[in-house]
Amino acid sequence: MPFVFDNTYIQLPSCFYARQSPVAVAEPRLVKLNQALAVALGLDHDRLNSPDGLAALAGNAVPDGAEPLAMAYAGHQFGSFVPQLGDGRAILLGEILDPQGERFDIQLKGSGRTPYSRAGDGRAWLGPILREYIVSEGMHALGIPTTRALAVVATGEPVHRETALPGAVLTRVARSHVRIGTFEYFSARRDSGAMRRLADYVIARHYPEAAAEERPYRALLDSVIDRQARLIAQWLGVGFIHGVMNTDNMSIAGETIDYGPCAFMDAYNPATVFSSIDRGGRYAYGNQPRIAQWNLSRLAQSLLPLIDEDQNKAINEAQAAIDAFPGRFEQAWLDRFREKLGMFETHSDDADLIEELLQTMEDSGADFTNTFRALCDTVEGTDSGFRDELGNSDAGNGWLDRWRARLARETVEPFTRATGMRRANPAVIPRNHRVEAVLDAAVTGDLAPLEDLLRILASPCEDLPHSSIYRYPPEPDEVVHQTFCGT
């Protein structure tokens, strides 16, 4: 079998999970294997490609050493608390160690019903599974912490949504599948013993430095807040919209997880929403920092009994941690956008300059990705692309003059600045209309567009030959207005 497991989550009490094997499928067929990820994890590509490997990736055979389980968790979904959710269509096979000794979960998504499936069928269909593969690998190439996709297997069985669709199983790799909702699960049950076991597990696995602190659980909260602040700033830096930032979709390890109705913004507008189920815009692009803080406050509330035995002291400690989020996020956001604007030093008026550009982009309907990429060229004297993105407006031209005056306060060579900016401003992203076109082709059996898109997304900041088509914003008839959950 292709995996050598070293499992720890199964050692927690049985209330943390339900033992559950994946449900076998009729005619498994390997659609896509992530060879680069397999190598990074120290896995044998040939063994994954073998009949035994396919059986393991499809859920038709339980690999030696695997201890399959469905994880229990709760969650706030669009602000409403659901006390029991859990893995309704996913099975954690176990954990492996990569060649550097880093621990990763191996999970099958779409692997059949579990005790947490409720009315669901436990299955997934090929379109959303490939979307998660494309977008998560795109995010990884952009340097954003994320779960990753190891393999996609077609099941040979239909999945019934509005119509019959081809089924698929995703092998997902993550540093952890523990979520904020996992803490909420035990908080709702007032199970302080399980809560402490969970917190100790997370500290040992993800935040070992917190164990040495005088208040380890407050240190845990601070560490999660810091990672989430930096993660959301990275999302905003590439125009990413998660689409369903429920607390059960927020990884405690600070990775992007659960790519459902996610999308990338074309024209800049902070109110942009794509998710078909987000009718009120709760998870719009510009709302994501506020929602992250709200979600983290649910984690803080869950940790109160561990932070201090005195409830008032615990509340004060937790509130102080949550109140620090806006400052941490603002610093991470400034760091990110300073990189995008080629500003190597810190000046007090930087935020105003950044906000002015974003407002000008919104007013002119400028493409988010292409505007920042064109800005890189202006460092070396080519202004036309940037001016065109902003419609050759007086506001855009005036901003360009002020930005250049700001850069003149630093002593950085133009080549060095432009090189740094191109690393921070991708030429290509997984644009919605391109992803949809690839999925339409793949579902009918044509995988060539998928392979081409993945090749381009693997080097998002390089001007690769034949990549220009992936840089174009959608034509009016290509605009994707809504994205959908696979469930």
RONU-715310 format. One line per field, with one value per residue (C-alpha): residue number from 1; x, y, z; chain; residue in one letter. Coordinates in pm, 1 decimal. Layout:
N
n (NUM/...)
x (X/...)
y (Y/...)
z (Z/...)
chain (A/...)
res (A/...)
This chain:
487
n (1/2/3/4/5/6/7/8/9/10/11/12/13/14/15/16/17/18/19/20/21/22/23/24/25/26/27/28/29/30/31/32/33/34/35/36/37/38/39/40/41/42/43/44/45/46/47/48/49/50/51/52/53/54/55/56/57/58/59/60/61/62/63/64/65/66/67/68/69/70/71/72/73/74/75/76/77/78/79/80/81/82/83/84/85/86/87/88/89/90/91/92/93/94/95/96/97/98/99/100/101/102/103/104/105/106/107/108/109/110/111/112/113/114/115/116/117/118/119/120/121/122/123/124/125/126/127/128/129/130/131/132/133/134/135/136/137/138/139/140/141/142/143/144/145/146/147/148/149/150/151/152/153/154/155/156/157/158/159/160/161/162/163/164/165/166/167/168/169/170/171/172/173/174/175/176/177/178/179/180/181/182/183/184/185/186/187/188/189/190/191/192/193/194/195/196/197/198/199/200/201/202/203/204/205/206/207/208/209/210/211/212/213/214/215/216/217/218/219/220/221/222/223/224/225/226/227/228/229/230/231/232/233/234/235/236/237/238/239/240/241/242/243/244/245/246/247/248/249/250/251/252/253/254/255/256/257/258/259/260/261/262/263/264/265/266/267/268/269/270/271/272/273/274/275/276/277/278/279/280/281/282/283/284/285/286/287/288/289/290/291/292/293/294/295/296/297/298/299/300/301/302/303/304/305/306/307/308/309/310/311/312/313/314/315/316/317/318/319/320/321/322/323/324/325/326/327/328/329/330/331/332/333/334/335/336/337/338/339/340/341/342/343/344/345/346/347/348/349/350/351/352/353/354/355/356/357/358/359/360/361/362/363/364/365/366/367/368/369/370/371/372/373/374/375/376/377/378/379/380/381/382/383/384/385/386/387/388/389/390/391/392/393/394/395/396/397/398/399/400/401/402/403/404/405/406/407/408/409/410/411/412/413/414/415/416/417/418/419/420/421/422/423/424/425/426/427/428/429/430/431/432/433/434/435/436/437/438/439/440/441/442/443/444/445/446/447/448/449/450/451/452/453/454/455/456/457/458/459/460/461/462/463/464/465/466/467/468/469/470/471/472/473/474/475/476/477/478/479/480/481/482/483/484/485/486/487)
x (0.0/125.2/94.6/289.7/60.1/148.4/-191.3/-258.1/-616.9/-752.9/-581.8/-824.1/-1142.0/-1413.7/-1638.6/-1410.3/-1506.2/-1694.5/-1497.7/-1611.1/-1459.9/-1512.7/-1786.9/-1659.3/-1747.2/-1839.8/-1577.9/-1292.9/-1083.7/-792.6/-868.7/-577.1/-279.3/-72.2/276.9/452.5/263.5/328.0/701.6/689.9/515.1/766.2/504.1/577.0/411.4/414.1/246.0/-23.8/-75.5/-104.2/-431.9/-374.4/-309.8/-626.4/-827.6/-696.7/-764.1/-1116.4/-1204.2/-1240.6/-962.4/-841.8/-461.2/-248.8/-205.1/-506.6/-761.0/-1050.0/-1281.9/-1530.3/-1454.6/-1717.9/-1764.3/-2029.6/-2042.1/-2204.7/-2343.4/-2430.6/-2445.5/-2677.3/-2536.6/-2569.1/-2459.3/-2368.5/-2226.0/-1921.7/-1775.2/-2084.8/-1901.8/-1537.8/-1319.2/-985.2/-773.2/-491.2/-174.7/162.1/499.5/675.8/1055.6/1102.8/893.8/595.0/260.0/-26.7/-379.0/-488.6/-862.4/-1105.9/-1382.8/-1696.8/-1631.3/-1985.9/-2226.5/-2111.1/-2298.0/-2284.7/-2435.4/-2786.3/-2991.5/-2686.0/-2566.2/-2202.3/-2090.6/-1941.9/-1957.8/-1671.9/-1716.1/-1672.4/-1400.7/-1196.9/-1273.0/-1118.8/-818.7/-765.2/-820.7/-633.9/-331.3/-356.6/-358.4/-57.1/136.1/44.3/208.5/-117.1/-157.4/-406.6/-516.4/-403.4/-534.9/-342.5/-580.0/-919.0/-1087.4/-1406.0/-1639.9/-1833.0/-2150.3/-2396.6/-2453.1/-2799.2/-2828.6/-3065.1/-2979.8/-2760.3/-2390.9/-2066.2/-1936.8/-1581.1/-1360.1/-1091.9/-786.0/-720.6/-399.1/-404.0/-191.3/-506.7/-881.3/-951.5/-1175.1/-1310.0/-1629.6/-1449.9/-1402.8/-1763.2/-1877.1/-1738.8/-1824.2/-2191.2/-2179.2/-1999.9/-1744.5/-1447.0/-1239.4/-1270.3/-1211.7/-885.0/-778.3/-855.0/-669.1/-367.7/-370.4/-379.5/-102.1/121.1/58.9/38.7/149.3/410.9/554.3/227.6/295.7/583.8/374.3/238.5/-115.2/-93.1/-458.7/-451.4/-131.2/-311.8/-589.7/-338.2/-154.0/-467.5/-574.4/-236.9/-245.0/-599.7/-518.5/-229.8/-433.4/-722.1/-478.4/-329.8/-677.5/-748.9/-414.8/-518.0/-888.2/-998.2/-1348.2/-1398.5/-1773.8/-1874.1/-1671.2/-1870.1/-1685.9/-1678.8/-1483.9/-1210.6/-902.5/-737.6/-402.1/-452.4/-497.0/-761.1/-1002.8/-1330.1/-1336.0/-1708.1/-1852.9/-1516.5/-1412.6/-1163.0/-1272.4/-1232.6/-1332.3/-1248.8/-1550.6/-1538.4/-1906.2/-1840.5/-2022.9/-2037.5/-2180.5/-2535.4/-2621.1/-2483.5/-2787.9/-2713.9/-2347.4/-2229.9/-1912.3/-1841.7/-1479.7/-1462.2/-1647.2/-1398.5/-1182.1/-1487.2/-1623.0/-1284.9/-1292.1/-1649.4/-1549.1/-1247.0/-1470.8/-1658.4/-1325.7/-1247.4/-1587.0/-1523.9/-1185.3/-1310.0/-1311.2/-948.2/-820.2/-904.8/-1117.3/-1249.8/-1507.4/-1471.5/-1094.2/-1134.9/-1375.8/-1139.9/-847.2/-1044.6/-1184.8/-837.0/-722.0/-1016.7/-976.7/-621.2/-739.8/-810.7/-462.0/-298.9/-502.3/-434.7/-61.3/-74.0/-287.1/-47.6/250.0/80.4/-23.6/307.9/465.3/213.3/293.7/670.1/705.4/997.6/977.3/698.3/545.2/243.5/45.9/82.2/-267.1/-420.6/-227.9/-340.4/-702.8/-696.2/-584.7/-852.1/-1121.0/-1001.4/-1011.8/-1365.1/-1483.0/-1336.1/-1430.4/-1064.2/-961.8/-799.3/-527.5/-436.9/-420.6/-161.5/33.9/39.4/164.2/483.0/562.7/538.3/848.9/1046.3/877.5/581.6/268.8/20.2/-110.7/-178.5/-339.9/-560.1/-676.5/-798.5/-957.6/-695.9/-880.9/-757.6/-789.7/-569.1/-308.4/-299.7/-258.6/31.4/210.9/159.9/276.7/594.6/659.9/619.6/868.6/1118.0/1151.3/1325.8/1657.2/1570.5/1682.8/1393.5/1483.0/1482.2/1151.3/985.6/1111.0/968.9/638.0/604.9/650.6/366.7/132.6/41.8/-5.6/-266.0/-516.2/-784.0/-1032.7/-1388.7/-1478.6/-1161.2/-1223.7/-1582.9/-1473.2/-1216.3/-1473.2/-1724.5/-1459.6/-1338.1/-1686.1/-1722.8/-1385.9/-1157.0/-877.4/-640.6/-774.9/-740.3/-376.7/-303.3/-463.0/-282.5/49.6/-5.3/-128.5/178.8/389.0/139.1/391.1/580.5/501.0/488.7/443.9/77.6/-37.3/-190.7/-530.6/-559.4/-499.0/-798.9/-1103.0/-1428.9/-1626.3/-1982.5/-2120.6/-1848.6/-1901.9/-1967.2/-2226.8/-2272.2/-2074.9/-2226.2/-2156.7/-2107.4/-2374.4)
y (0.0/354.3/504.4/452.4/576.6/724.2/804.0/1026.3/1156.3/803.5/802.7/1067.0/948.2/790.6/1096.7/1277.1/1058.7/760.6/471.5/438.0/277.8/433.6/282.8/104.9/236.1/46.2/130.6/346.9/528.2/760.7/1102.9/1300.6/1222.3/1506.1/1379.1/1684.4/1651.5/1278.4/1343.9/1615.6/1375.4/1099.8/875.6/626.7/759.3/416.6/250.3/518.5/447.1/72.4/-121.9/-133.5/240.5/309.1/90.4/291.4/628.3/521.0/388.5/31.1/-95.8/20.9/51.0/-126.2/95.7/314.5/361.9/526.2/758.2/1040.9/1341.7/1501.2/1877.6/2146.4/2488.5/2822.6/2817.3/3166.4/3273.6/2995.2/2729.1/2362.8/2150.2/1842.6/1842.0/1619.6/1452.6/1364.5/1264.5/1236.9/974.5/1042.8/742.1/845.9/1055.2/1031.5/1196.9/1357.8/1329.8/1635.5/1478.9/1708.4/1546.6/1543.5/1402.9/1181.6/1216.9/1081.6/1325.6/1187.4/843.7/752.8/796.1/828.5/859.8/1238.9/1237.9/1327.6/1335.3/1345.3/1069.2/1100.1/1135.1/1408.3/1472.4/1528.8/1902.3/2034.0/1778.0/1904.2/2263.3/2193.3/2031.9/2331.8/2607.2/2447.8/2377.1/2731.1/2869.2/2658.6/2794.1/3146.4/3071.4/3072.1/2807.6/2551.1/2192.8/2017.4/1758.4/1435.4/1254.1/1256.1/923.7/884.4/632.0/503.4/579.3/867.1/1124.1/1275.5/1649.6/1847.4/1577.9/1269.7/1364.2/1163.1/1075.0/1124.6/1092.7/1345.5/1251.8/1561.7/1636.2/1875.8/1966.3/1910.5/1872.3/2013.6/2318.5/2594.4/2391.1/2098.9/2315.1/2431.2/2068.6/1999.8/2344.2/2287.3/1962.5/2126.4/1847.8/2020.4/1703.3/1652.0/2022.5/2006.8/1694.2/1867.8/2184.8/1986.7/1786.3/2099.6/2262.4/1956.1/1913.0/2271.7/2521.7/2351.6/2689.4/2760.2/2471.9/2663.4/2974.0/3059.5/3055.1/2791.4/2808.9/3186.2/3142.8/2890.3/3141.9/3415.3/3186.6/3085.1/3450.7/3545.9/3272.9/3357.6/3727.6/3652.9/3400.9/3640.6/3913.6/3672.0/3592.6/3959.4/4007.8/3778.0/3864.2/3529.5/3484.2/3170.5/3180.9/2982.7/3096.1/2897.6/2802.3/2438.9/2555.1/2738.2/2524.9/2551.6/2513.2/2831.3/2663.6/2739.4/2448.1/2337.4/2486.7/2492.9/2800.3/2976.5/3216.2/3483.4/3839.6/3988.3/4357.6/4497.5/4548.7/4470.8/4369.4/4087.6/3762.1/3447.8/3181.0/3086.3/3025.8/3358.8/3566.4/3840.3/3886.2/3773.4/3628.6/3895.1/3975.3/4280.9/4114.0/3830.5/3999.7/4081.6/3728.2/3582.4/3784.4/3670.1/3307.0/3346.9/3485.4/3153.9/2976.9/3213.7/3145.0/2770.1/2805.3/3014.6/2728.1/2651.9/3008.9/3074.0/2911.4/3257.4/3322.6/3701.3/3676.1/3427.2/3658.6/3953.4/3747.9/3616.6/3958.7/4107.4/3838.9/3898.0/4274.7/4232.2/4076.0/4400.1/4531.7/4201.5/4180.1/4541.9/4485.8/4167.9/4344.4/4639.4/4405.0/4222.0/4530.6/4706.3/4409.2/4443.1/4814.7/4765.2/4959.6/4820.9/5066.4/5163.4/5508.6/5638.3/5730.7/5392.6/5275.2/5588.0/5533.5/5170.0/5255.4/5533.2/5288.5/5036.4/5304.8/5419.6/5059.3/5017.0/5340.9/5243.9/4873.1/4776.3/4411.9/4333.5/4095.4/4269.8/4616.8/4511.7/4312.5/4613.5/4827.7/4617.8/4741.0/5106.9/5067.8/5013.4/5295.2/5128.9/5307.1/5233.6/4902.7/5039.8/5356.4/5148.5/4929.7/5243.0/5385.6/5658.7/5848.0/6162.1/5979.9/5694.9/5924.0/6135.6/5825.8/5709.6/6039.5/6011.6/5650.1/5741.4/6021.0/5765.1/5526.9/5811.1/5815.9/5476.7/5379.8/5060.5/4977.6/4960.7/4604.3/4486.4/4658.7/4524.1/4171.9/4182.8/4318.1/4044.5/3786.4/3950.8/4011.6/3698.0/3713.5/3437.1/3314.1/3043.0/3276.8/3158.8/3144.3/2950.4/2704.2/2650.2/2587.6/2334.0/2156.3/2137.7/1973.9/1736.4/1609.7/1503.3/1326.9/1593.3/1645.1/1841.5/2184.9/2077.1/1980.7/2306.2/2520.2/2336.1/2382.8/2758.7/2791.3/2610.6/2919.2/3201.5/3486.3/3396.5/3516.5/3171.2/3109.2/3066.6/3191.7/3517.4/3361.9/3283.3/3648.6/3786.4/3886.8/3726.2/3863.2/3966.9/3627.4/3445.7/3612.1/3363.3/3517.3/3225.4/2930.8/2633.6/2385.7/2028.4/1916.7)
z (0.0/-73.2/275.7/597.0/871.7/1210.0/1361.4/1662.1/1635.6/1683.9/2025.6/2152.1/2330.2/2118.7/2156.3/1909.3/1614.0/1481.4/1340.3/982.3/674.3/332.2/118.5/-191.2/-538.6/-853.6/-1116.1/-981.5/-1240.9/-1168.6/-1313.1/-1170.7/-949.4/-804.7/-872.4/-726.6/-398.5/-385.9/-416.5/-149.6/88.7/19.2/-142.5/-418.8/-734.1/-902.2/-605.3/-601.5/-971.8/-913.9/-873.6/-496.7/-491.8/-689.3/-450.9/-154.4/-320.8/-417.6/-74.6/-201.9/23.0/362.9/349.1/607.8/910.5/833.5/1110.1/924.5/1112.0/1065.7/1284.5/1507.2/1514.3/1539.3/1376.9/1320.8/968.0/844.2/1208.5/1331.9/1561.4/1465.5/1764.9/1558.7/1208.8/1161.1/854.9/660.3/343.1/441.6/606.1/772.8/678.7/909.4/929.1/759.4/812.1/517.7/471.8/697.7/974.0/918.1/995.6/743.8/741.0/452.3/402.7/144.7/52.3/-111.5/35.1/143.5/429.6/790.6/1122.4/1065.8/715.8/831.9/509.0/282.2/53.8/158.7/-199.6/-416.4/-786.6/-1022.5/-1092.2/-734.4/-665.1/-960.2/-858.9/-516.8/-684.3/-915.3/-661.2/-370.8/-590.7/-726.9/-373.5/-282.7/-580.4/-465.8/-129.2/68.3/343.7/219.6/218.2/-99.0/-339.8/-390.3/-623.6/-791.6/-864.3/-1066.6/-904.3/-1204.0/-1010.6/-1051.3/-780.8/-772.5/-718.5/-942.3/-1196.7/-1218.9/-1219.2/-1233.0/-888.0/-762.1/-453.7/-358.7/-153.8/52.9/240.4/535.4/831.8/1033.2/994.6/1341.5/1307.9/1527.3/1514.0/1680.3/1990.0/1969.7/1965.0/2311.6/2443.6/2357.1/2554.0/2846.7/2828.8/2990.2/2994.4/2618.8/2561.3/2751.9/2562.3/2233.2/2326.9/2447.6/2125.0/1909.5/2112.8/2085.3/1712.7/1584.6/1851.0/2071.3/2173.1/2359.9/2599.6/2755.7/2824.9/3169.2/3024.7/2747.7/2643.3/2613.0/2413.1/2192.7/2127.1/2047.1/1806.1/1617.1/1595.5/1452.2/1187.2/1084.7/1058.1/824.3/623.9/559.9/456.9/203.9/70.1/17.8/-152.6/-439.7/-451.2/-306.7/-164.4/42.4/7.9/315.5/617.7/870.2/1187.6/1076.9/769.4/962.2/1022.1/1361.2/1183.1/978.9/641.2/380.1/391.7/231.6/-116.0/-180.9/-354.7/-354.1/-631.2/-731.5/-791.4/-1139.9/-1119.9/-776.7/-553.5/-179.9/-187.4/-435.7/-356.7/-569.0/-338.7/-433.6/-67.8/59.1/-26.6/225.2/140.3/482.8/335.9/72.4/-10.9/214.5/502.6/545.4/812.2/1023.6/987.1/1081.2/1403.6/1470.1/1417.5/1643.1/1914.2/1903.5/1962.2/2248.4/2404.0/2384.1/2554.8/2847.8/3104.1/3017.5/3011.2/3378.4/3647.4/3735.5/3464.4/3476.7/3440.6/3156.6/2975.0/3012.7/2883.2/2587.1/2503.1/2504.7/2261.4/2026.3/2047.2/1920.5/1593.7/1401.7/1474.7/1379.4/1061.7/966.0/1006.5/797.2/533.8/519.8/488.5/205.4/9.6/66.5/-111.1/-392.5/-429.7/-405.4/-80.8/116.2/406.2/643.9/634.0/823.1/512.5/339.9/430.8/278.5/-44.0/-65.7/9.1/-249.3/-517.9/-422.2/-429.3/-772.3/-893.2/-762.1/-922.7/-1260.1/-1249.9/-1286.1/-1286.0/-950.9/-1066.5/-1391.3/-1233.0/-977.6/-1236.1/-1469.8/-1183.1/-1182.3/-1532.4/-1432.1/-1214.2/-1533.4/-1721.1/-1894.4/-1771.7/-2047.8/-1913.3/-1565.9/-1700.0/-1929.9/-1641.0/-1461.0/-1772.2/-1812.6/-1542.7/-1372.4/-1040.1/-1161.0/-1309.8/-995.6/-779.9/-996.6/-935.4/-558.1/-556.3/-741.9/-494.4/-213.4/-378.8/-419.2/-40.3/-63.5/-219.7/-409.0/-761.2/-1012.2/-1115.2/-753.0/-686.1/-1002.7/-931.6/-579.0/-703.9/-964.4/-689.9/-496.2/-791.8/-987.7/-1361.6/-1347.6/-1093.1/-1119.5/-1288.1/-1250.5/-1618.4/-1698.7/-1416.8/-1529.7/-1888.1/-1769.4/-1553.3/-1837.3/-2056.4/-1784.8/-1701.6/-2066.2/-2057.3/-2205.3/-1951.9/-2176.0/-2066.0/-1702.2/-1748.7/-1931.1/-1661.5/-1382.1/-1562.1/-1584.7/-1225.6/-1094.2/-1182.8/-1129.9/-1114.2/-1431.1/-1781.9/-1936.6/-2307.9/-2404.4/-2062.2/-2185.2/-2249.4/-1878.0/-1789.7/-1974.8/-1766.4/-1877.5/-2166.7/-2072.7/-2176.1/-1978.7/-1640.0/-1359.0/-1129.4/-888.3/-757.3/-580.7/-303.2/-414.3/-167.5)
chain (A/A/A/A/A/A/A/A/A/A/A/A/A/A/A/A/A/A/A/A/A/A/A/A/A/A/A/A/A/A/A/A/A/A/A/A/A/A/A/A/A/A/A/A/A/A/A/A/A/A/A/A/A/A/A/A/A/A/A/A/A/A/A/A/A/A/A/A/A/A/A/A/A/A/A/A/A/A/A/A/A/A/A/A/A/A/A/A/A/A/A/A/A/A/A/A/A/A/A/A/A/A/A/A/A/A/A/A/A/A/A/A/A/A/A/A/A/A/A/A/A/A/A/A/A/A/A/A/A/A/A/A/A/A/A/A/A/A/A/A/A/A/A/A/A/A/A/A/A/A/A/A/A/A/A/A/A/A/A/A/A/A/A/A/A/A/A/A/A/A/A/A/A/A/A/A/A/A/A/A/A/A/A/A/A/A/A/A/A/A/A/A/A/A/A/A/A/A/A/A/A/A/A/A/A/A/A/A/A/A/A/A/A/A/A/A/A/A/A/A/A/A/A/A/A/A/A/A/A/A/A/A/A/A/A/A/A/A/A/A/A/A/A/A/A/A/A/A/A/A/A/A/A/A/A/A/A/A/A/A/A/A/A/A/A/A/A/A/A/A/A/A/A/A/A/A/A/A/A/A/A/A/A/A/A/A/A/A/A/A/A/A/A/A/A/A/A/A/A/A/A/A/A/A/A/A/A/A/A/A/A/A/A/A/A/A/A/A/A/A/A/A/A/A/A/A/A/A/A/A/A/A/A/A/A/A/A/A/A/A/A/A/A/A/A/A/A/A/A/A/A/A/A/A/A/A/A/A/A/A/A/A/A/A/A/A/A/A/A/A/A/A/A/A/A/A/A/A/A/A/A/A/A/A/A/A/A/A/A/A/A/A/A/A/A/A/A/A/A/A/A/A/A/A/A/A/A/A/A/A/A/A/A/A/A/A/A/A/A/A/A/A/A/A/A/A/A/A/A/A/A/A/A/A/A/A/A/A/A/A/A/A/A/A/A/A/A/A/A/A/A/A/A/A/A/A/A/A/A/A/A/A/A/A/A/A/A/A/A/A/A/A/A/A/A/A/A/A/A/A/A/A/A/A/A/A/A)
res (M/P/F/V/F/D/N/T/Y/I/Q/L/P/S/C/F/Y/A/R/Q/S/P/V/A/V/A/E/P/R/L/V/K/L/N/Q/A/L/A/V/A/L/G/L/D/H/D/R/L/N/S/P/D/G/L/A/A/L/A/G/N/A/V/P/D/G/A/E/P/L/A/M/A/Y/A/G/H/Q/F/G/S/F/V/P/Q/L/G/D/G/R/A/I/L/L/G/E/I/L/D/P/Q/G/E/R/F/D/I/Q/L/K/G/S/G/R/T/P/Y/S/R/A/G/D/G/R/A/W/L/G/P/I/L/R/E/Y/I/V/S/E/G/M/H/A/L/G/I/P/T/T/R/A/L/A/V/V/A/T/G/E/P/V/H/R/E/T/A/L/P/G/A/V/L/T/R/V/A/R/S/H/V/R/I/G/T/F/E/Y/F/S/A/R/R/D/S/G/A/M/R/R/L/A/D/Y/V/I/A/R/H/Y/P/E/A/A/A/E/E/R/P/Y/R/A/L/L/D/S/V/I/D/R/Q/A/R/L/I/A/Q/W/L/G/V/G/F/I/H/G/V/M/N/T/D/N/M/S/I/A/G/E/T/I/D/Y/G/P/C/A/F/M/D/A/Y/N/P/A/T/V/F/S/S/I/D/R/G/G/R/Y/A/Y/G/N/Q/P/R/I/A/Q/W/N/L/S/R/L/A/Q/S/L/L/P/L/I/D/E/D/Q/N/K/A/I/N/E/A/Q/A/A/I/D/A/F/P/G/R/F/E/Q/A/W/L/D/R/F/R/E/K/L/G/M/F/E/T/H/S/D/D/A/D/L/I/E/E/L/L/Q/T/M/E/D/S/G/A/D/F/T/N/T/F/R/A/L/C/D/T/V/E/G/T/D/S/G/F/R/D/E/L/G/N/S/D/A/G/N/G/W/L/D/R/W/R/A/R/L/A/R/E/T/V/E/P/F/T/R/A/T/G/M/R/R/A/N/P/A/V/I/P/R/N/H/R/V/E/A/V/L/D/A/A/V/T/G/D/L/A/P/L/E/D/L/L/R/I/L/A/S/P/C/E/D/L/P/H/S/S/I/Y/R/Y/P/P/E/P/D/E/V/V/H/Q/T/F/C/G/T)
